[in-house]
Amino acid sequence: MKAVVVYESLWGNTAAIAQAIAEGIGADTKALSTAEATGAEIEGADLIVAGAPLLGFALPTEGMRKSVDSNPREKKPTMSVPTMRSWLASLPKGSGRGATFETRIWWSPGSAANAIARELNDAGYSTPPKGEKFLVTGRYGPLKDGEIERAKEWGAMLGRSLGV
Ligand SMILES: Cc1cc2nc3c(=O)[nH]c(=O)nc-3n(C[C@H](O)[C@H](O)[C@H](O)COP(=O)(O)O)c2cc1C
């Protein structure tokens, strides 16, 4: 079984969760940014786990990222990798399973993970409609205590349920 964890991360929180999920799944599973998860890295994947931060109550758009990047009151985001939206738009059709996650503040409305799930399904990856939420304690993080461990456990559970 080939499993890949793919992430968009502007300040590093989602990247850290993605790494922990990949470790939890085991079996040499890689956590790859949207820039890295191309071609042979995702071809023939039996499981794609995809995640992004919740930004402005939604899966980040290029416009939202640019407006944050150009706002001097905001901490500079990493802009060098494609949005999860554009990665999903160019994802070749597949036939594996999917799972999704997001990092966010606990009280916020909206969901990035559920939006990713719809697109993964459309690309042929059978994905539960609701994703997993991992929490940060401030606008740019850090992750809440225990979330890395929870992500590892969630990854292990995914790996077991799919026989990775
Ligand atoms: C400009 C901006 C907008 C945000 N909007 C939301 C939001 O609508 N809902 C939420 O729960 N968290 C929001 N957050 C918090 C981020 O989702 C959180 O910091 C996330 O973990 C960032 O992930 P990353 O470090 O992988 O980029 C926002 C943060 C920033 C800086």
The ligand as an SDF file (V2000), in Angstrom:
LIG
                    3D

 31 33  0  0  0  0  0  0  0  0999 V2000
   -4.8470   35.8680    8.4370 C   0  0  0  0  0  0  0  0  0  0  0  0
   -5.2400   34.6650    9.2330 C   0  0  0  0  0  0  0  0  0  0  0  0
   -6.5440   34.1890    9.1420 C   0  0  0  0  0  0  0  0  0  0  0  0
   -6.9360   33.0870    9.9030 C   0  0  0  0  0  0  0  0  0  0  0  0
   -8.2410   32.6610    9.8100 N   0  0  0  0  0  0  0  0  0  0  0  0
   -8.6420   31.6360   10.5990 C   0  0  0  0  0  0  0  0  0  0  0  0
  -10.0160   31.2230   10.5750 C   0  0  0  0  0  0  0  0  0  0  0  0
  -10.8610   31.7510    9.8530 O   0  0  0  0  0  0  0  0  0  0  0  0
  -10.3590   30.2010   11.3840 N   0  0  0  0  0  0  0  0  0  0  0  0
   -9.4570   29.5730   12.2110 C   0  0  0  0  0  0  0  0  0  0  0  0
   -9.8500   28.6750   12.9170 O   0  0  0  0  0  0  0  0  0  0  0  0
   -8.1540   29.9360   12.2360 N   0  0  0  0  0  0  0  0  0  0  0  0
   -7.7370   30.9620   11.4530 C   0  0  0  0  0  0  0  0  0  0  0  0
   -6.4160   31.3260   11.4780 N   0  0  0  0  0  0  0  0  0  0  0  0
   -5.4490   30.5120   12.2440 C   0  0  0  0  0  0  0  0  0  0  0  0
   -4.7440   29.4900   11.3180 C   0  0  0  0  0  0  0  0  0  0  0  0
   -5.6810   28.5990   10.7720 O   0  0  0  0  0  0  0  0  0  0  0  0
   -3.7120   28.6890   12.0970 C   0  0  0  0  0  0  0  0  0  0  0  0
   -2.6870   29.5000   12.5710 O   0  0  0  0  0  0  0  0  0  0  0  0
   -3.1360   27.5590   11.2530 C   0  0  0  0  0  0  0  0  0  0  0  0
   -2.6180   26.5770   12.1160 O   0  0  0  0  0  0  0  0  0  0  0  0
   -2.0230   28.0180   10.3200 C   0  0  0  0  0  0  0  0  0  0  0  0
   -1.4610   26.8800    9.7170 O   0  0  0  0  0  0  0  0  0  0  0  0
   -0.0060   26.8860    9.0660 P   0  0  0  0  0  0  0  0  0  0  0  0
    0.9530   27.2840   10.1350 O   0  0  0  0  0  0  0  0  0  0  0  0
    0.1950   25.5220    8.5950 O   0  0  0  0  0  0  0  0  0  0  0  0
   -0.0730   27.8730    7.9440 O   0  0  0  0  0  0  0  0  0  0  0  0
   -6.0140   32.4260   10.7520 C   0  0  0  0  0  0  0  0  0  0  0  0
   -4.6980   32.9230   10.8290 C   0  0  0  0  0  0  0  0  0  0  0  0
   -4.3060   34.0170   10.0970 C   0  0  0  0  0  0  0  0  0  0  0  0
   -2.9100   34.5220   10.2170 C   0  0  0  0  0  0  0  0  0  0  0  0
  1  2  1  0
  2  3  1  0
  2 30  2  0
  3  4  2  0
  4  5  1  0
  4 28  1  0
  5  6  2  0
  6  7  1  0
  6 13  1  0
  7  8  2  0
  7  9  1  0
  9 10  1  0
 10 11  2  0
 10 12  1  0
 12 13  2  0
 13 14  1  0
 14 15  1  0
 14 28  1  0
 15 16  1  0
 16 17  1  0
 16 18  1  0
 18 19  1  0
 18 20  1  0
 20 21  1  0
 20 22  1  0
 22 23  1  0
 23 24  1  0
 24 25  2  0
 24 26  1  0
 24 27  1  0
 28 29  2  0
 29 30  1  0
 30 31  1  0
M  END
$$$$
